[in-house]
Every structure is written in C-alpha cells, then in structure tokens.
Amino acid sequence: MNKLIMSLLLGLVANAVQAELWTDDYKAALATAKAEKRFVLLNFSGSDWCGWCIRLEQEVFSQKAFADYAKTNLVCVVLDFPRKQPINENIRAQNEALHEMYSAPFFPVFPSIVLLSPDGKAIARTGYQQGGAEAYVTHLESLLAPHRKPQASEPPPGAPN
C-alpha cells in the first residue's frame, strides 16, 4: 500500500512541475523570456493523435533532466492541435496563427520545436530526437549555445585574460 501511495504522490508532484513549466500563452511567455533572459521553446504538438509528439512528451518533456534544464534556460510553450480533446477557441486561433508564422517549407510536421531568442526571434527548429531527456537537453544546448551572450563577468571569446 505504501508503494501505491508513494507512486501517486510522485505522479502528482510530476504533474505539478509540468504545469509550472509549460504555458499555452505565447504573449506572456515572450514577456517572461525577455524579463528573465531565457530562450523560448515552442512545442507544436498533436497531443492526442501524433505518435512522435506523445513519444517526445513521454521520453523528454516529462523527465526530470528536461525540467531541471528548462527551469533556468527556457520558457516552454505548448501549441497544441488536438483532434479528440476540446480546446479554447482563442488558444486554437493563437496556435494556428503561430503555426503559420513559424512553419518553414518542409517543416509543417508534428512535433515541431521552434526555439526563440529572449527577444522573440526564431533561431532554430528541431523535432523529435532519439536518446531520451539528457540527449535532448544536449541537442537543445547545441542549438542555443551560439546565441548565448557572454555574461558581464566573462571576457568575450578570444579576449586576452
């Protein structure tokens, strides 16, 4: 019985962390990213029909390694296109407009991950990657690293020490 209770409690904690980590409000996410100097991760998903979207959620986004990285580096926005679940019409309109804005030729598939700079400019696109949360964090960091600004205490690359 104790194992069942612990399992339920861990599930509730994981769901609370997920809810805290993700938003569906694009404008609020941009404001947070700018204020906190974090990148934005847009997750275009078909949460109830897209097999690769479901795998990305299970293997990466729901894992502690991703949550730990995202808390300090990302503002995560889910832009969902469910087929079976109802969705608020304002959110649906927002998601469709953003999908049109950020879709590139040959990149209209789901899941589509678009990374934005803290000031809202698209800097990279990706999708599902095998290997789990740790590998995905490494992948994201390889995409974001060229766009990071050196901290004031760090000398610029190539500067004499």
N, C-alpha and C positions, 0 to 999 in steps of 0.2 A: 504494500500500500504506500509506503514512504517513497518508493521509486516512482510510482504514478504521480504522486503529489509534486515531487521534485521536477518531473518531466513537464507537468502542466505549468508550474511556476516558471521554469526556464523558457517555455514557449511564450508565456505572457510577457516576460522580460524581452525576449527577442522581438515580439510584435511591437512592443513599446519603442524599442530602439529603431525599428524600421519606420514607424510612424513619425518619429522625431527626425529621422534622416531625410525623408522624402517629402516633397510637396507637389501639388499639381498647379500651383500659382506661379506662372512664369514671371510676371512683373515683380512680385515680391521676392522671388529667387534672385533676379538681377540686382535688386536693391541690396539684398543681403550680401551677394557676392562682391559688389562694389565696396560696400562698407567694410567687409571683413577681408578683402583682397584674396578671395578664393575663386577658383575656377567653377564653372557651371557644367554639370553633366546632364544633358537632355537624353532621356531614355524613351524613344518612340517604341511603344510596345503594343502587342495584341495579347494582353494578359490572359485571356480565356480561350484563345484559339491557336496562337502561334507557338509551336513546339520549341523553337530556338529561344523565344522570349522567356518561356517558362523555365527552360534549362538555365538561361543566364540568371534569372531570379534565384533559382534554387542553388546553383553552383557558385554564384558570385555575390549578388546583391544581398542575399540573406545571411551571408557569412560574416563572422566577427572580423576577419582580416580586412574585408572591404569596408565594413562600418568604421573600424579604427582609422583607416586611411581617409575615408570620406569626411569624417568629423572635422578634420583640420585642413583638408585640401579642397573639398568640393561642396557645392550646393547642388543637391540632386533633385531633378525634376522629372517626374513620370508623366509622359504624354501618352495616355492610353487610348486604344482604339478597340474596345471590347465588342464582341458580336452578341454575346448572350446576356451580359450584365448591363443594366441601365446606367446611363451617365448623364450628369447635369448638362443641359444644352449649352450653357455658357462655356463650360470646360470643353465640350465637344467642338464648339466653334473655335476656341482658342487653339486646341490641338490640331485641328485641320489647317488653320492659318499657319501655324508654326511648321507643320509638316510640309506645306507648300513652300514656305520661306527657306527651310533648311534642307530640303531634298535636293540632291545633286543628280545629274544624269547618272544612270546605272546604280543609284543608291536609294531607291524608294522602298527597299525591302525592310522587313522587321526581323529582329530588332535592329534599329539604327541608333547608334550612340553618337551624339554630336557634343563636342567639347567647346565651351566658350571661354574666352578670357574674362577676367574680372570686370572688364568694361563692356562685355556682351558681344564681342566679335568672335565669329566661328573660327577655330584654329585647327580642329582635327575632327575626323569622322572615323568610326570603327563600328564593330558589331560584336557578335558572339566570338569568343576565343576559347579554345580548349585549355584545360590545365587548372581550373579552379580559381579561387579568390586571390591567392598570393600571386599567381602568374598574371592574373588580370590587373592587379594593382601595379605590378612591374610594367606591364604593357601600357597602362594609362600614364604612368610616370614617364615612360619613354616618349610619349606624345606631348606631355605637358612641359617637360624639362626645358626644351628650347625656348619656351615662352615665359619662364620664370624670370623675374627681375632680381638682380643681386640685392641682398639686404644691405642696409646702410653701413653695417659694421664689416661687411665683406668687401675686399677690393675687387674691382671688376676683373673678369678673366684676362690674363696676360699682363696685369699691372705688376710693377715691382713690389716686393714685400718690404 
